Every structure is written in C-alpha cells, then in structure tokens.
Amino acid sequence: MRKKVVFFISSGCGGAERQAIVISKCLRDEDFDVSYHIFGPNNQLEKFLPDNRKWVFHKEPKFTHNLIRNMRKVIKREKPDVVYGAGMPVNWRLIIASFFLKCKVILRNENYLYTQSFTQKLRLALTYPFADYIIAQTDEMRDGLIKGLHLSKKMVHTVPNAIDKQYINKCLAEKSPFGEDDVNARFVAVGRFHRDKGFDLLLKAFCIVKRNINNSKLYIVGDYNEDNPVCQELQNFVKHNELQGSVEFTGFKSNPYIYMKNADCFVLSSRNEGLPNVLIEALYLGTPVAAFKCIPVIERIVSEGRTGYLASKENVEELAAAMEKSVTLGRIETTYNANSEEKFRKIFAE
C-alpha cells in the first residue's frame, strides 16, 4: 500500500521551496501518493510541480497567515502518513498543526541556527523535539541544531541537497537570453533580494571588475520589486556609479538555468547560506563560480582553480579577484554527486 505524503510549502521560489519539490520527485509513484499544499500571495512554484500529482494553492496575503489552522485542516481531512515542512517558518507551525494527529513529521532545516533571532530559536527549541526526523544540509548545520536545541542525535541527520537534473536539462532547450553583442564577460547571480544574499557587496566587487575587464556585464536574476528597500539601495548604487548599461536586474525568471548555463561566471555573494542550491546547479551546468566562503561546506564543493575561485566572507576585493580569475577557466567539469535520492526515499518509507 502506498504511503500518503503531504508537502507543505510557501509560495515563494527560493531554494527551500524548490528543494522540497526536488525531494518529492525522489519518491516513486508506485510507493508514495504525494500531494502539495502551497501557501502565500502568488504561486511561483507552479512551473516546477510535477504534472501528474495533486497540488492545492491556498491564497493568503502572507504565507504564514492562518498557516497553523490551514495545515491542521489539511492533515485532518487528508489523513497523510507523512507530512513534510519546507523550512523553519513552516516547520515549527507544522509541529503545532500536527499535534495528536498521528502522522510522521519530517522537517528540512534550510539555515544555520546561529543566523536566527532569539525568538525564532525559542520557537524551534519548543517544537523541534516533537518532530520525527530533521534533515540538515551539512554536518555543521546538524551539529548546531543538536547542540543549540538539545536534540537527540538520532533525530537529526545530514542529507545534502539533490539536483533535479531531468528538469534542468529540459530547461536548457530554451535559447540563450544573451544577444550576440561584444560583451567580454557575463556574470550571473541568482537569488531573492534580501541582505543575506549580499548583492550590495556584489555590485561593489563588480565595480572593481569593470575597471579590469572592459565590456563586462552583470545579471542579477530574482524577483525585483521597486518597493523593496534592498532593491532601492541597489538601484541607487547602480545610478550613482553609472552602471546602468552594465548591470541588469532581470526580475523573476521561471528558468534561471539558461542564464547560469550561458554565463562566463556564476557569483555567490551571500553573507549567509544553508547549502546553496544555485552554486551546486551552476557547477552541474559547467559554469565556473566565484563565491564567498560564507559557510565551511563551500570550500568542499568548489575546487579552487579547477571549478572556480573563493573569497573570504564579505571581502569585496577578494570577490572581485575571484570573479576575474573564474572567467579564465572556460567551461568546467564537476564531480558533485550527493547520491541523496535513495536517502530521501528511505527517510519517507521508514
């Protein structure tokens, strides 16, 4: 008999949300009956969802609005064997929503505990002990959760991110978004416009790069919103430094992979990350990377001088140097293989 699994996901298109869908695709239809319940103002995930599976979009002004009550209604109605929480804002609420409803609760932690506020740490400390299985993306994240929240070592496990190679390869059928102009180097960054992503640091580094590489261009792919203070700050920097013709904010793209594939260098400028999906995907696509060493695992993912170059955390000059060196590598080969698919199947089957 197939196990019934419900994935609870916010409607944004960040790494935690897309990784939830990738994990769900590891679950074979002959063994699992998978459905998705998505909460928020706009469903940016629809394009990523499998055609043959049920999904329900719950439109709310914010994805956390009435989330505990809505998730509890879904669990009581559908009676799943397993429920999955896609990230800390969902996770602690899912624990409360599932109390006394006899379903296995699997949570995936998308960020390091030390990056969270005191209030969020308190919420997690009060709820995480009631989970059945917690997925950490790195050993450092796992150790931080166990120590910081006093969790059992048997409860928290490291499982690296999986890559949806089939979906990515399908997306590559689209033509390059770049024209046949005389750009000498194209740099691409992908992410939400939040201080954690360090796009302000990236723009400062790009100013240095432009002095050394003529006709270079930077594309930042993400949901650009003029009302977002971070976007306003970046736009002001671009105008002040006369970068209008060299920096492009593309807006949200359901297919960022054609940008990443056709770039000369992918840049990760984050101040904080969990396990950066986009970095792993860029390497899979054969694009050299320049990245801040914002978390230890990045030094294990990137082979310096072969698949990219690294910079000390928040060091703009070092990031600029890494960007300049990375474009000289050409197309690269990577051996990243997390072998996570079978691990995820076992987690949900147990």
Secondary structure, 3 states (H helix, E strand, C coil): CCEEEEEEEECCCCHHHHHHHHHHHCCCCCCEEEEEEEEECCCCCHHHCCCCCEEEEEECCCCCCCHHHHHHHHHHHHCCCEEEEECHHHHHHHHHHCCCCCCEEEEECCCCHHHCCHHHHHHHHHHHHHCCEEEECCHHHHHHHHHHHCCCCCCEEECCCCCCHHHHHHHCCCCCCCCCCCCCEEEEEECCCCHHHCHHHHHHHHHHHHHHCCCEEEEEECCCCCCCHHHHHHHHHHHHCCCCCCEEEEECCCCCHHHHHCCCEEEECCCCCCCCHHHHHHHHCCCCEEEECCCCCHHHHCCECCCEEEECCCCHHHHHHHHHHHCCCCCCCCCCCCCHHHHHHHHHHC
